[in-house]
Amino acid sequence: MQITALYRHPIKSHGRESLNRVTLHAGQSMPYDRVWAIAHEAAKAEPGVWAHCANFSRVSKSPELMAITSQLDEDSGIVSLSHPDLPTLSVNPDTDANALIDWVSQLVPHTRAQPASVMRLDGRGYTDSDFPSVTLCNLASHRAVEVQMEQALSLHRWRGNIWFDSEAPWAEFDWIGRDITIGDCILRPRERTDRCIATTANPDTGQRDADTLAALESFGHQDFSVRCEVIKGGTLQLGNVVQTT
C-alpha cells in the first residue's frame, strides 16, 4: 500500500491543492489545511476557536464552491482561487477579506446565508472533526463506489488529505484505534468520515450530478475515509508505504 496523492484545502470548502510532500506535526491537522474558513451571516463562531461546519459557507449548501481550485504561497500568504465561471482571484485572506468575500459570494445562492467574514485557526484548522485530524482515503474504496454507480468519479468529491492504494475496499474502517505508519509519521484513525450531500457535486462544474450517498448506503453506511490523529510527526511524500500494526 503506497501513498498516491496528497491534498490540502487552505480555505474550508473553497478549493483544493495537490502536494508532492508535506510535513505533519503531532496533535495537529495538515499544515494550512482549512486554516481559513468563511463564516456566513448567521454564524455563531468566534475567530480563532474551532466551530461546527454549520457556521461556514460550504459545498453542501452551495455546490458551485466544489469547482474551486486553489494554490497557496506560504511565504506571502497569498491564495490563488480559480473557478470555471469566474476570473482567478489572488488574495491574502488575512488582509483582503472583503475581496475574498465578494468573489465567493457570486457562487452562493441568494437563498442561503451569505458569506460575512473570514476566520483563521492555526494548528488544527476548521476540520469537520472536533479534534485536529487528517483524512486517510483508500483508492480501493473509491473504485468500489465507482463500480456501484457504473461511472467514473473524481477523487476531489471526497476532499481528502492522504490517498493510498490497496486491494481491499473499506479496509481503512478496520484500522480505527490502530497505529498506521507512513513515511516518518504515525497516524491513528479515530473515526469514520460521515458524508453529506456535498459529495454529490461535480468538482469540475460545481453541479450536483451523482448520488454518492445512495451508492455508499448500498454498502450499509454513508462513510468514506477515516479521520486520523497525528501521533508522531514527520514528512510524507508520494510513494511512501502505508504499514498497519
Backbone as JSON, one array per atom type, in Angstrom:
{
  "sequence": "MQITALYRHPIKSHGRESLNRVTLHAGQSMPYDRVWAIAHEAAKAEPGVWAHCANFSRVSKSPELMAITSQLDEDSGIVSLSHPDLPTLSVNPDTDANALIDWVSQLVPHTRAQPASVMRLDGRGYTDSDFPSVTLCNLASHRAVEVQMEQALSLHRWRGNIWFDSEAPWAEFDWIGRDITIGDCILRPRERTDRCIATTANPDTGQRDADTLAALESFGHQDFSVRCEVIKGGTLQLGNVVQTT",
  "N": [[0.85, -1.19, 0.0], [0.66, 2.13, -0.96], [1.26, 5.7, -0.81], [-0.57, 7.72, -2.95], [-1.53, 10.25, -3.54], [-1.62, 13.6, -2.27], [-3.4, 16.13, -0.61], [-4.32, 19.48, 0.24], [-6.56, 21.9, 1.67], [-6.7, 25.03, 1.7], [-8.62, 27.09, 2.29], [-11.5, 26.39, 3.89], [-13.8, 24.37, 2.21], [-13.44, 25.8, -0.09], [-11.82, 25.19, -2.49], [-9.05, 23.07, -3.56], [-5.71, 21.76, -3.26], [-3.0, 20.18, -4.77], [-0.26, 18.3, -3.48], [3.21, 17.31, -3.33], [4.72, 16.52, -1.23], [4.62, 16.69, 2.36], [4.92, 18.01, 5.65], [3.97, 16.73, 8.64], [2.7, 17.42, 11.97], [2.71, 16.33, 15.33], [-0.41, 15.97, 16.91], [-1.66, 17.92, 15.4], [-3.51, 19.22, 12.56], [-3.14, 18.74, 8.95], [-0.66, 20.95, 7.78], [-1.75, 24.19, 6.95], [-4.16, 23.23, 6.03], [-7.46, 23.9, 5.66], [-7.09, 26.13, 7.19], [-8.19, 28.62, 7.03], [-11.59, 29.77, 7.1], [-14.79, 30.65, 5.82], [-17.06, 32.42, 7.41], [-20.62, 32.55, 7.59], [-23.42, 34.87, 7.48], [-25.17, 34.11, 9.49], [-23.69, 32.86, 11.36], [-22.38, 31.61, 14.49], [-19.86, 31.42, 15.31], [-16.57, 32.08, 16.71], [-13.66, 33.99, 16.02], [-10.58, 32.21, 15.7], [-11.31, 30.05, 17.23], [-12.28, 26.69, 17.23], [-15.16, 25.62, 15.41], [-18.37, 24.24, 14.62], [-19.12, 22.92, 11.34], [-21.48, 23.98, 10.35], [-21.47, 26.67, 10.7], [-20.24, 27.87, 8.59], [-19.72, 28.92, 5.15], [-20.23, 26.46, 2.73], [-19.83, 23.5, 0.67], [-22.01, 21.77, 0.79], [-24.24, 23.39, 0.99], [-23.84, 25.23, -1.0], [-23.23, 24.22, -3.87], [-21.66, 25.04, -6.09], [-19.26, 25.89, -5.09], [-17.65, 23.67, -5.03], [-16.23, 23.49, -7.39], [-14.01, 25.08, -7.22], [-10.52, 25.58, -7.41], [-7.34, 25.79, -5.74], [-4.32, 27.54, -4.79], [-1.71, 27.96, -2.62], [0.66, 30.32, -1.58], [2.97, 29.97, 0.7], [4.86, 31.69, 1.83], [4.06, 34.34, 1.28], [1.42, 34.28, 1.99], [-0.57, 34.43, 0.14], [-3.41, 33.3, -1.48], [-4.41, 31.77, -4.4], [-7.3, 31.55, -6.23], [-9.33, 29.65, -8.39], [-12.04, 29.27, -10.69], [-14.37, 27.8, -12.94], [-16.28, 29.64, -13.84], [-15.54, 32.17, -13.1], [-13.19, 34.95, -12.95], [-9.74, 34.43, -12.1], [-8.73, 34.79, -8.71], [-6.35, 36.3, -6.65], [-5.39, 36.49, -3.4], [-4.81, 37.63, -0.05], [-6.13, 36.1, 2.61], [-6.11, 37.08, 5.21], [-5.75, 39.83, 5.1], [-7.21, 40.81, 2.99], [-9.96, 40.33, 3.19], [-12.47, 41.31, 2.37], [-12.33, 41.37, -0.44], [-12.1, 38.66, -0.95], [-14.55, 37.7, 0.07], [-16.36, 39.04, -1.6], [-15.79, 37.81, -4.01], [-16.36, 35.02, -3.62], [-19.03, 35.19, -2.94], [-20.45, 35.28, -5.26], [-20.89, 32.69, -5.91], [-22.61, 31.62, -4.14], [-25.9, 30.67, -3.46], [-28.67, 32.97, -3.41], [-30.6, 32.28, -1.66], [-29.38, 31.22, 0.49], [-27.56, 31.63, 3.61], [-25.4, 34.36, 3.54], [-21.88, 34.82, 2.73], [-19.83, 36.31, 5.23], [-17.59, 36.89, 6.91], [-14.06, 36.29, 7.37], [-12.32, 33.73, 8.94], [-9.56, 32.53, 10.89], [-7.63, 29.72, 11.89], [-4.98, 28.49, 13.26], [-2.77, 25.59, 13.35], [-4.75, 23.5, 14.07], [-6.87, 23.92, 12.33], [-10.06, 24.36, 10.56], [-11.33, 21.74, 10.55], [-13.81, 19.15, 9.94], [-14.01, 17.46, 12.07], [-14.07, 17.31, 15.69], [-11.6, 17.28, 16.74], [-8.09, 17.83, 16.04], [-7.38, 16.75, 12.84], [-6.38, 14.54, 10.14], [-7.42, 13.3, 6.99], [-7.61, 10.0, 5.79], [-7.67, 8.27, 2.86], [-8.88, 5.61, 0.85], [-8.07, 4.29, -2.22], [-9.12, 1.94, -3.25], [-11.63, 1.78, -2.05], [-12.81, 3.98, -3.21], [-12.88, 3.11, -5.88], [-14.68, 1.02, -5.58], [-17.04, 2.42, -5.08], [-17.32, 3.69, -7.55], [-17.76, 1.46, -9.22], [-20.18, 0.55, -8.19], [-21.8, 2.7, -8.9], [-21.54, 2.72, -11.58], [-20.01, 4.55, -13.05], [-17.34, 6.88, -13.67], [-15.68, 8.72, -11.11], [-14.51, 11.75, -9.67], [-11.72, 12.02, -7.49], [-11.77, 14.25, -5.94], [-14.27, 14.76, -4.96], [-14.38, 13.78, -2.41], [-12.71, 15.3, -0.87], [-10.32, 14.71, 0.54], [-7.24, 14.27, 2.49], [-4.93, 12.49, 2.47], [-4.18, 10.02, 0.19], [-4.18, 6.55, -0.49], [-3.3, 3.47, -2.14], [-4.79, 0.28, -2.34], [-5.71, -3.22, -2.2], [-8.05, -3.86, -1.01], [-11.24, -2.76, -0.55], [-12.65, -0.53, 1.85], [-11.0, -1.35, 3.88], [-9.76, 0.44, 5.53], [-11.59, 1.08, 7.5], [-11.3, -0.86, 9.38], [-9.11, -0.11, 10.73], [-9.49, 1.61, 12.79], [-8.44, 3.03, 15.79], [-5.98, 1.79, 15.68], [-2.42, 2.03, 15.17], [-0.95, 3.58, 12.37], [1.71, 3.51, 10.2], [3.34, 5.76, 8.12], [5.77, 6.79, 5.98], [7.73, 8.98, 7.83], [5.88, 9.25, 9.77], [3.37, 8.57, 12.29], [0.08, 7.69, 12.31], [-3.17, 7.65, 13.79], [-6.15, 6.31, 13.16], [-9.27, 7.55, 14.17], [-11.98, 7.79, 13.78], [-14.66, 7.08, 11.44], [-15.3, 8.95, 8.43], [-18.14, 10.63, 8.13], [-20.48, 11.25, 5.5], [-21.96, 13.8, 3.38], [-24.35, 15.7, 1.42], [-22.62, 17.22, -0.05], [-20.79, 15.68, -1.48], [-22.1, 14.96, -3.76], [-21.73, 16.85, -5.68], [-20.15, 17.89, -8.68], [-16.68, 18.17, -9.09], [-15.57, 19.52, -11.24], [-17.53, 21.1, -12.44], [-19.23, 22.05, -10.45], [-21.83, 21.31, -10.2], [-24.57, 19.37, -8.98], [-24.53, 16.0, -9.64], [-24.36, 13.28, -9.17], [-25.42, 10.54, -7.29], [-23.95, 9.97, -4.74], [-24.39, 9.37, -2.05], [-26.45, 7.48, -1.98], [-25.1, 5.41, -3.23], [-23.08, 4.85, -1.33], [-24.73, 4.07, 0.75], [-25.57, 1.61, -0.16], [-23.57, -0.04, 0.63], [-24.05, -0.29, 3.26], [-23.6, 1.91, 4.86], [-22.85, 5.46, 5.2], [-20.3, 6.47, 4.87], [-16.98, 7.64, 4.13], [-13.57, 7.34, 3.98], [-11.23, 7.78, 6.74], [-10.85, 9.63, 9.76], [-7.91, 10.8, 11.13], [-5.69, 11.02, 13.94], [-2.62, 12.7, 14.34], [-0.03, 11.06, 15.62], [2.76, 10.82, 15.72], [4.87, 13.12, 14.29], [6.27, 14.07, 11.05], [7.71, 13.69, 7.76], [5.74, 13.24, 4.87], [5.47, 11.77, 1.65], [4.73, 11.3, -1.85], [4.45, 7.91, -2.8], [5.33, 6.81, -0.41], [5.17, 4.03, 1.8], [2.36, 2.49, 3.27], [1.86, 1.19, 6.41], [0.35, -1.09, 8.57], [-0.33, -1.87, 12.02]],
  "CA": [[0.0, 0.0, 0.0], [1.5, 3.31, -1.09], [0.62, 6.99, -0.96], [-0.72, 8.09, -4.36], [-1.87, 11.67, -3.67], [-1.73, 14.42, -1.06], [-4.14, 17.36, -0.88], [-4.75, 20.35, 1.32], [-7.66, 22.8, 1.31], [-6.37, 26.18, 2.53], [-9.85, 27.73, 2.76], [-12.5, 25.34, 4.03], [-14.85, 24.28, 1.19], [-13.16, 26.72, -1.18], [-10.67, 24.82, -3.29], [-8.1, 22.05, -3.14], [-4.38, 21.93, -3.82], [-2.21, 18.96, -4.77], [1.08, 18.41, -2.93], [4.09, 16.16, -3.52], [5.2, 16.14, 0.1], [4.11, 17.54, 3.42], [5.42, 17.68, 6.98], [2.92, 16.73, 9.66], [3.14, 17.64, 13.34], [1.89, 15.6, 16.29], [-1.51, 16.7, 17.52], [-2.16, 18.98, 14.54], [-4.0, 18.85, 11.24], [-2.17, 19.01, 7.91], [-0.37, 22.39, 7.72], [-2.51, 25.04, 6.02], [-5.41, 22.61, 5.6], [-8.63, 24.5, 6.28], [-6.64, 27.12, 8.16], [-9.19, 29.68, 6.94], [-12.97, 29.4, 6.79], [-15.62, 31.83, 5.58], [-18.28, 32.35, 8.23], [-21.75, 33.22, 6.96], [-24.07, 35.93, 8.27], [-25.91, 33.55, 10.63], [-22.74, 32.09, 12.16], [-22.17, 31.91, 15.9], [-18.47, 31.09, 15.57], [-15.67, 33.14, 17.14], [-12.34, 33.85, 15.38], [-9.55, 31.52, 16.45], [-11.88, 28.96, 18.03], [-12.94, 25.71, 16.37], [-16.61, 25.65, 15.42], [-19.02, 23.26, 13.74], [-19.16, 23.33, 9.93], [-22.73, 24.69, 10.05], [-21.23, 28.11, 10.8], [-19.43, 28.35, 7.48], [-20.12, 28.67, 3.77], [-19.67, 25.16, 2.4], [-20.32, 22.9, -0.57], [-23.31, 21.13, 0.98], [-25.27, 24.41, 0.8], [-23.51, 26.0, -2.21], [-22.45, 23.23, -4.63], [-20.71, 25.62, -7.03], [-17.97, 26.03, -4.43], [-16.87, 22.46, -5.27], [-15.41, 23.63, -8.59], [-12.86, 25.96, -6.96], [-9.19, 25.04, -7.12], [-6.57, 26.81, -5.02], [-2.87, 27.4, -4.64], [-1.24, 28.83, -1.54], [2.07, 30.69, -1.43], [3.11, 30.02, 2.15], [5.69, 32.82, 2.24], [3.31, 35.6, 1.2], [0.05, 34.11, 2.48], [-1.49, 34.66, -0.96], [-4.14, 32.15, -2.02], [-4.98, 32.0, -5.73], [-8.51, 30.75, -6.4], [-9.83, 29.57, -9.76], [-13.35, 28.66, -10.87], [-14.66, 27.88, -14.37], [-17.19, 30.73, -14.18], [-15.07, 33.44, -12.55], [-11.77, 35.23, -13.14], [-8.9, 34.0, -10.99], [-8.51, 35.77, -7.65], [-5.2, 36.08, -5.77], [-5.76, 37.3, -2.25], [-4.38, 37.23, 1.28], [-7.37, 36.08, 3.38], [-5.98, 37.83, 6.46], [-5.74, 41.28, 4.88], [-8.11, 41.17, 1.9], [-11.17, 39.54, 3.42], [-13.6, 41.82, 1.59], [-12.17, 40.92, -1.82], [-12.41, 37.23, -0.96], [-16.0, 37.54, 0.28], [-17.05, 39.48, -2.81], [-15.57, 36.8, -5.07], [-17.08, 33.77, -3.36], [-20.47, 35.45, -2.85], [-21.05, 35.02, -6.58], [-21.12, 31.26, -6.02], [-23.53, 31.22, -3.07], [-27.28, 31.02, -3.79], [-29.24, 34.06, -2.62], [-31.48, 31.7, -0.65], [-28.55, 30.73, 1.59], [-26.88, 32.65, 4.4], [-24.33, 34.89, 2.71], [-20.56, 34.96, 3.35], [-19.78, 37.55, 6.01], [-16.28, 37.19, 7.48], [-13.04, 35.25, 7.21], [-11.72, 33.34, 10.21], [-8.32, 31.76, 10.79], [-7.36, 28.86, 13.04], [-3.72, 27.79, 13.01], [-2.5, 24.36, 14.09], [-5.74, 22.44, 13.9], [-7.74, 24.2, 11.19], [-11.5, 24.16, 10.71], [-11.75, 20.42, 10.06], [-15.16, 18.79, 10.38], [-13.92, 16.73, 13.34], [-13.85, 18.19, 16.85], [-10.19, 17.15, 17.13], [-7.24, 18.07, 14.87], [-7.37, 15.48, 12.1], [-6.12, 14.41, 8.71], [-8.24, 12.21, 6.46], [-6.9, 8.96, 5.06], [-8.63, 7.78, 1.87], [-8.48, 4.37, 0.18], [-8.47, 4.25, -3.63], [-9.95, 0.75, -3.49], [-12.99, 2.13, -1.66], [-13.29, 4.87, -4.27], [-13.21, 2.29, -7.04], [-15.9, 0.26, -5.26], [-18.17, 3.33, -5.3], [-17.45, 3.86, -9.0], [-18.37, 0.25, -9.77], [-21.58, 0.55, -7.75], [-22.53, 3.75, -9.62], [-21.31, 2.49, -13.0], [-19.49, 5.76, -13.64], [-16.11, 7.39, -13.09], [-15.87, 9.82, -10.17], [-13.29, 12.44, -9.27], [-11.31, 11.88, -6.09], [-11.97, 15.52, -5.23], [-15.58, 14.77, -4.29], [-14.23, 13.37, -1.01], [-11.94, 16.36, -0.21], [-9.43, 14.06, 1.49], [-5.86, 14.73, 2.61], [-3.92, 11.48, 2.11], [-4.74, 8.9, -0.58], [-3.31, 5.39, -0.68], [-3.91, 2.41, -2.94], [-4.76, -1.06, -1.75], [-6.56, -4.18, -2.9], [-9.24, -4.15, -0.21], [-12.1, -1.61, -0.21], [-13.12, -0.33, 3.21], [-10.05, -1.87, 4.86], [-9.42, 1.53, 6.46], [-12.53, 1.1, 8.63], [-10.81, -1.81, 10.38], [-7.91, 0.44, 11.35], [-9.85, 2.53, 13.87], [-7.77, 2.74, 17.05], [-4.68, 1.18, 15.44], [-1.41, 2.96, 14.67], [-0.59, 3.41, 10.98], [2.98, 4.16, 9.91], [3.52, 6.21, 6.75], [6.97, 7.61, 5.98], [8.24, 9.21, 9.18], [4.74, 9.59, 10.63], [2.44, 7.58, 12.83], [-1.28, 8.19, 12.38], [-4.11, 6.75, 14.46], [-7.54, 6.56, 12.78], [-10.14, 7.62, 15.34], [-13.39, 7.65, 13.41], [-15.01, 7.17, 10.03], [-15.76, 10.26, 7.98], [-19.51, 10.57, 7.63], [-20.58, 12.06, 4.3], [-23.17, 14.58, 3.19], [-24.73, 15.99, 0.03], [-21.5, 17.89, -0.75], [-20.11, 14.74, -2.38], [-22.88, 14.78, -4.99], [-21.37, 17.92, -6.6], [-19.04, 17.61, -9.59], [-15.58, 19.1, -8.84], [-15.23, 20.28, -12.44], [-18.61, 22.01, -12.82], [-19.96, 22.57, -9.3], [-23.24, 20.91, -10.31], [-24.87, 18.06, -8.39], [-24.78, 15.11, -10.77], [-24.11, 11.88, -8.83], [-26.0, 10.2, -5.98], [-22.92, 9.26, -3.99], [-24.91, 8.91, -0.76], [-27.16, 6.22, -2.22], [-24.08, 4.4, -3.51], [-22.49, 4.47, -0.05], [-25.76, 3.35, 1.52], [-25.64, 0.23, -0.64], [-22.57, -0.78, 1.39], [-24.51, -0.34, 4.63], [-23.15, 3.09, 5.61], [-22.66, 6.66, 4.38], [-18.98, 6.93, 5.28], [-15.86, 7.46, 3.22], [-12.29, 7.7, 4.58], [-11.16, 7.82, 8.21], [-10.19, 10.81, 10.34], [-6.78, 10.32, 11.92], [-4.87, 11.88, 14.79], [-1.19, 12.54, 14.1], [0.62, 10.66, 16.87], [4.17, 11.18, 15.55], [5.02, 13.92, 13.09], [7.34, 13.75, 10.12], [7.46, 14.03, 6.37], [5.06, 12.31, 3.97], [5.6, 12.09, 0.25], [4.16, 10.31, -2.75], [5.21, 6.66, -2.85], [5.54, 6.24, 0.91], [4.43, 2.81, 2.09], [1.44, 2.51, 4.42], [2.02, -0.04, 7.18], [-0.56, -1.21, 9.71], [0.21, -2.68, 13.11]],
  "C": [[0.89, 1.24, 0.0], [0.67, 4.58, -1.22], [0.6, 7.37, -2.44], [-1.02, 9.57, -4.56], [-1.95, 12.31, -2.3], [-2.43, 15.72, -1.43], [-4.34, 18.16, 0.4], [-5.79, 21.31, 0.77], [-7.51, 24.06, 2.16], [-7.58, 26.91, 3.12], [-10.95, 26.67, 2.76], [-13.6, 25.45, 2.98], [-14.63, 25.19, -0.01], [-11.85, 26.36, -1.87], [-9.78, 23.76, -2.68], [-6.8, 22.28, -3.87], [-3.61, 20.63, -3.68], [-0.8, 19.23, -4.26], [1.88, 17.16, -3.28], [4.62, 15.63, -2.2], [4.65, 17.12, 1.12], [4.71, 17.07, 4.74], [4.29, 17.81, 7.99], [3.53, 16.91, 11.04], [2.17, 16.94, 14.29], [0.81, 16.49, 16.88], [-2.08, 17.82, 16.68], [-2.74, 18.4, 13.25], [-2.89, 19.07, 10.22], [-1.91, 20.52, 7.85], [-1.12, 23.09, 6.6], [-3.76, 24.35, 5.45], [-6.56, 23.21, 6.38], [-8.24, 25.49, 7.38], [-7.55, 28.34, 8.16], [-10.56, 29.08, 6.68], [-13.76, 30.7, 6.64], [-16.93, 31.66, 6.35], [-19.41, 33.1, 7.53], [-22.46, 34.15, 7.97], [-24.85, 35.41, 9.47], [-24.99, 32.79, 11.58], [-22.68, 32.56, 13.61], [-20.73, 31.59, 16.31], [-17.69, 32.32, 16.0], [-14.31, 32.93, 16.47], [-11.35, 33.13, 16.29], [-10.02, 30.38, 17.32], [-12.58, 27.99, 17.09], [-14.45, 25.78, 16.52], [-17.14, 24.63, 14.42], [-19.14, 23.82, 12.33], [-20.41, 24.11, 9.58], [-22.56, 26.2, 10.1], [-20.6, 28.72, 9.55], [-20.07, 28.1, 6.12], [-19.46, 27.36, 3.34], [-20.42, 24.54, 1.23], [-21.71, 22.29, -0.39], [-24.46, 22.1, 0.74], [-25.07, 25.19, -0.5], [-22.63, 25.12, -3.1], [-21.44, 23.82, -5.59], [-19.33, 25.84, -6.41], [-17.07, 24.82, -4.72], [-15.91, 22.63, -6.44], [-14.22, 24.58, -8.41], [-11.59, 25.12, -6.81], [-8.36, 26.17, -6.5], [-5.09, 26.51, -5.04], [-2.4, 28.43, -3.64], [0.25, 29.07, -1.65], [2.29, 30.9, 0.07], [3.9, 31.24, 2.62], [4.9, 34.12, 2.28], [1.92, 35.51, 1.81], [-0.99, 34.33, 1.4], [-2.1, 33.33, -1.42], [-4.71, 32.55, -3.37], [-6.12, 31.01, -5.93], [-8.97, 30.82, -7.84], [-11.17, 28.85, -9.77], [-13.72, 28.81, -12.34], [-15.54, 29.06, -14.79], [-16.73, 32.1, -13.71], [-13.61, 33.69, -12.91], [-10.99, 34.79, -11.91], [-8.69, 35.14, -10.0], [-7.27, 35.36, -6.86], [-5.34, 37.04, -4.59], [-5.11, 36.75, -0.98], [-5.63, 37.25, 2.17], [-7.31, 36.89, 4.67], [-6.15, 39.33, 6.26], [-6.72, 41.74, 3.81], [-9.42, 40.39, 1.99], [-12.33, 40.02, 2.55], [-13.53, 41.36, 0.14], [-12.52, 39.44, -1.94], [-13.91, 37.01, -0.83], [-16.77, 37.96, -0.97], [-16.95, 38.43, -3.91], [-16.42, 35.56, -4.83], [-18.59, 33.98, -3.27], [-21.18, 35.19, -4.17], [-21.41, 33.56, -6.77], [-22.11, 30.74, -4.99], [-24.95, 31.62, -3.45], [-27.83, 32.1, -2.87], [-30.17, 33.55, -1.52], [-30.71, 31.17, 0.56], [-27.95, 31.9, 2.37], [-25.61, 33.07, 3.66], [-22.98, 34.96, 3.46], [-20.41, 36.32, 4.04], [-18.4, 37.9, 6.54], [-15.35, 36.01, 7.27], [-12.4, 34.99, 8.56], [-10.5, 32.47, 9.97], [-8.1, 30.96, 12.07], [-6.11, 28.04, 12.74], [-3.62, 26.51, 13.82], [-3.49, 23.25, 13.82], [-6.69, 22.68, 12.75], [-9.2, 23.92, 11.49], [-11.93, 22.84, 10.06], [-13.16, 20.12, 10.57], [-15.15, 18.02, 11.7], [-13.67, 17.71, 14.48], [-12.47, 17.98, 17.45], [-9.35, 17.41, 15.89], [-7.03, 16.77, 14.11], [-6.85, 15.65, 10.69], [-6.94, 13.23, 8.23], [-7.4, 11.29, 5.59], [-7.91, 8.24, 4.18], [-8.06, 6.61, 1.09], [-8.99, 4.37, -1.27], [-9.35, 3.05, -3.94], [-11.4, 1.02, -3.11], [-13.61, 3.05, -2.7], [-13.7, 4.07, -5.5], [-14.48, 1.48, -6.8], [-17.14, 1.13, -5.46], [-18.39, 3.55, -6.79], [-18.14, 2.65, -9.64], [-19.86, 0.21, -9.42], [-22.4, 1.54, -8.56], [-22.42, 3.61, -11.14], [-20.89, 3.78, -13.71], [-18.2, 6.16, -12.95], [-16.42, 8.59, -12.2], [-14.52, 10.46, -9.87], [-13.01, 12.19, -7.8], [-11.67, 13.11, -5.27], [-13.34, 15.62, -4.58], [-15.43, 14.53, -2.79], [-13.39, 14.36, -0.2], [-11.02, 15.81, 0.88], [-8.03, 14.64, 1.48], [-4.85, 13.73, 2.03], [-4.63, 10.31, 1.41], [-3.71, 7.78, -0.7], [-4.06, 4.36, -1.51], [-3.76, 1.08, -2.24], [-5.64, -1.98, -2.58], [-7.9, -4.37, -2.22], [-10.06, -2.9, 0.06], [-12.56, -1.68, 1.23], [-12.2, -0.93, 4.28], [-9.73, -0.83, 5.92], [-10.36, 1.58, 7.66], [-12.07, 0.15, 9.74], [-9.59, -1.28, 11.13], [-8.23, 1.4, 12.49], [-9.17, 2.09, 15.17], [-6.4, 2.1, 16.91], [-3.7, 2.22, 14.9], [-1.01, 2.57, 13.25], [0.7, 4.18, 10.73], [3.07, 4.49, 8.43], [4.73, 7.14, 6.74], [7.5, 7.74, 7.39], [7.11, 9.34, 10.22], [4.03, 8.35, 11.18], [1.08, 8.27, 12.96], [-2.15, 7.17, 13.1], [-5.53, 7.12, 14.02], [-8.45, 6.51, 14.01], [-11.6, 7.45, 15.0], [-13.55, 7.64, 11.9], [-15.43, 8.6, 9.71], [-17.16, 10.12, 7.39], [-19.68, 11.59, 6.51], [-21.95, 12.7, 4.15], [-23.37, 14.86, 1.71], [-23.62, 16.7, -0.74], [-20.86, 16.97, -1.77], [-20.88, 14.49, -3.67], [-22.52, 15.82, -6.05], [-20.12, 17.57, -7.4], [-17.91, 18.62, -9.37], [-15.14, 19.92, -10.06], [-16.26, 21.37, -12.75], [-19.31, 22.67, -11.65], [-21.44, 22.24, -9.33], [-23.44, 19.54, -9.66], [-25.27, 17.09, -9.51], [-24.58, 13.63, -10.45], [-24.63, 11.59, -7.43], [-25.01, 9.34, -5.19], [-23.44, 8.7, -2.66], [-25.67, 7.6, -0.91], [-26.17, 5.1, -2.49], [-23.42, 3.93, -2.22], [-23.47, 3.65, 0.78], [-25.86, 1.9, 1.1], [-24.6, -0.66, 0.05], [-22.91, -0.84, 2.88], [-24.06, 0.82, 5.5], [-23.16, 4.28, 4.67], [-21.33, 7.32, 4.72], [-17.97, 6.74, 4.16], [-14.63, 8.1, 3.84], [-12.37, 7.62, 6.11], [-10.42, 9.07, 8.64], [-9.14, 10.32, 11.32], [-6.18, 11.42, 12.78], [-3.41, 11.64, 14.43], [-0.51, 12.28, 15.45], [2.1, 11.04, 16.86], [4.31, 11.94, 14.24], [6.19, 13.48, 12.23], [6.92, 14.1, 8.71], [6.77, 12.89, 5.64], [5.34, 12.74, 2.55], [5.0, 10.97, -0.59], [5.07, 9.08, -2.81], [5.5, 6.05, -1.5], [4.64, 5.03, 1.13], [3.57, 3.0, 3.33], [1.53, 1.18, 5.12], [1.07, -0.01, 8.37], [0.09, -2.09, 10.78], [-0.79, -3.76, 13.51]]
}
